[in-house]
Amino acid sequence: MEITAKGLEVSLGGASILKGAGLRVPAGQTVGVIGPNGSGKSTLLRCIYRALKPSGGAVFLDGRPIEWDSVRQSAQKMAVVAQHNAYSFSFTVREIVLMGRSPHKRALERDGPEDYRIVAESLAAVGLEGFENRQFSTLSGGEQQRAVLARALAQQTPCLILDEPTNHLDIQYQLQMMELVRGLGRTVLAAVHDLNIAALYCDALVALKDGEVVGSGPPRSLLTPGFLRSVYGVEAKVVTDGDGFLRILYQPGALRAKKSGAP
């Protein structure tokens, strides 16, 4: 399933957050949204998964305006892993992941053996087997993030929307999560904070700055020293390592000056 956004405009509290932003995620590809803090990444994603209604522009799934679907129909097509996942009530991990099955059920339909099988498989996929009866509120931030990903997997949608999915995760689970998501063969749109993670796992990147798209393309063509300087205000080297992977090496100014002998 292809995701397309065109000319999205959002203003909040009198400030313009998105200024005609758009992107395209081809079916089966992983596209990362990058940019500095406050550039509009989360706002863009929220417009796409219908948590926020833009004042202008449109979102399409396979060329069909997203407003033509009910919220339930959208939830059968897109699953979301958001940055913040707070719950007012005490839920077990199993109950959280079972929420991913609700878009596929009729009103008052009970969970059945197939639902529990999918939940168990989803928890195993994120390394949380045996956590079913734990209270969600007692989990660490990283464990909560993995449980929410399991809920998204249990939703069994053709598209995944991930808002900084590796937030709170240590490096082992950052890599595990991205390997898992990339291996699903689904359409994935992810806001990514770590550019090295983005370079490793994304087919293409869309860069935002001050609510506008300032660049897009494959990581190798987009992530240049000049681009990083103009968008992030940092000096960096971009190299290909011995295994053929793109690496971004940031150059701290004060340390660089000290090394060169400058006062």
Beta strands, then each sheet from edge to edge (+ up, - down):
strand 1: 3-12
strand 2: 15-25
strand 3: 30-34
strand 4: 56-61
strand 5: 64-65
strand 6: 78-81
strand 7: 159-163
strand 8: 187-191
strand 9: 204-209
strand 10: 212-217
strand 11: 236-240
strand 12: 246-250
sheet 1: 2+ 1- 4+ 5-
sheet 2: 6+ 7+ 8+ 3+ 9+ 10-
sheet 3: 11+ 12-
end
